[in-house]
Amino acid sequence: MMKKVFDGKKEARLGTEKNPAVVRVQTEKRKKEVASLFEKNRWKYRIELEPDQPEDITDLEILLNWPKPKKAEKKVGRNEPCPCGSGRKYKKCCGK
């Protein structure tokens, strides 16, 4: 049987009640530092204190460096002057 790829359910945004950020730290001091960042930004989180595991703060880094929306560059229309400066229409010059 084929596995369904998209089930139609929208995933909750990271740092919310439905999808809290999960981080793993090694010390109690580091736990307090990370918790203060979450509290300051009012994000929902869960911190796991595991001294024998490597630190994993990937979710926190994602929240702190949220990607900005990109603006699409305006396309040159076929009948507009060519941006190369030849004076010809784009479709007759560089738009071949």
C-alpha positions as CSV (number, residue, x, y, z in Angstrom):
1,M,0.0,0.0,0.0
2,M,1.3,3.5,-0.9
3,K,2.1,5.8,1.9
4,K,0.3,9.1,1.9
5,V,2.7,12.1,1.7
6,F,0.4,15.0,2.6
7,D,-2.4,14.4,5.0
8,G,-3.9,17.9,4.8
9,K,-3.1,18.9,8.4
10,K,-1.1,22.0,8.9
11,E,1.9,21.7,11.3
12,A,1.8,24.1,14.2
13,R,4.4,26.9,14.3
14,L,7.5,26.1,16.3
15,G,7.5,27.6,19.8
16,T,3.7,27.3,20.3
17,E,1.6,25.3,22.7
18,K,0.9,22.6,20.0
19,N,4.6,22.5,18.9
20,P,6.9,23.5,21.7
21,A,10.6,23.9,21.0
22,V,12.7,21.0,22.5
23,V,16.3,21.5,23.5
24,R,18.8,19.3,25.3
25,V,21.5,20.8,27.6
26,Q,24.2,19.4,29.8
27,T,24.2,21.7,32.9
28,E,21.8,23.4,35.2
29,K,23.4,26.8,34.5
30,R,23.0,26.4,30.7
31,K,19.4,25.3,31.3
32,K,18.7,28.6,33.1
33,E,20.3,30.6,30.3
34,V,18.3,28.9,27.6
35,A,15.1,29.1,29.6
36,S,15.5,32.9,30.0
37,L,15.8,33.3,26.2
38,F,12.5,31.3,25.7
39,E,10.7,33.3,28.5
40,K,11.9,36.6,27.1
41,N,10.4,35.8,23.7
42,R,7.3,34.1,25.1
43,W,8.0,30.9,23.3
44,K,6.7,27.5,24.6
45,Y,9.5,25.1,25.2
46,R,10.7,21.9,26.9
47,I,14.3,21.6,28.2
48,E,15.9,18.2,28.7
49,L,18.8,18.1,31.2
50,E,21.1,15.2,30.0
51,P,24.7,15.6,31.2
52,D,25.9,12.5,29.2
53,Q,24.4,13.7,25.9
54,P,25.7,16.4,23.6
55,E,23.9,19.8,23.7
56,D,21.2,20.2,21.0
57,I,19.7,23.7,20.7
58,T,18.6,23.5,17.1
59,D,15.0,24.5,17.8
60,L,16.2,27.6,19.7
61,E,18.5,28.6,16.8
62,I,15.7,28.3,14.3
63,L,13.5,30.5,16.4
64,L,16.2,33.1,16.9
65,N,17.2,33.2,13.2
66,W,13.7,32.9,11.6
67,P,14.1,33.2,7.8
68,K,12.9,36.5,6.3
69,P,10.5,36.4,3.4
70,K,12.3,37.0,0.1
71,K,11.1,39.4,-2.5
72,A,10.9,38.2,-6.1
73,E,12.8,40.2,-8.6
74,K,10.7,41.9,-11.3
75,K,10.9,40.0,-14.6
76,V,11.5,41.7,-17.8
77,G,8.5,41.7,-20.1
78,R,8.9,40.4,-23.6
79,N,8.0,43.7,-25.2
80,E,10.0,45.9,-22.8
81,P,13.4,47.4,-23.8
82,C,16.2,45.0,-23.1
83,P,18.1,45.7,-19.9
84,C,21.5,45.2,-21.7
85,G,21.1,48.7,-23.2
86,S,20.9,47.8,-26.8
87,G,17.6,49.7,-27.3
88,R,15.9,46.6,-28.9
89,K,12.9,44.7,-27.4
90,Y,13.9,42.0,-24.9
91,K,12.3,39.3,-27.0
92,K,14.5,40.3,-30.0
93,C,17.7,40.7,-28.1
94,C,18.5,38.7,-24.9
95,G,15.2,36.9,-24.5
96,K,15.7,34.4,-27.4
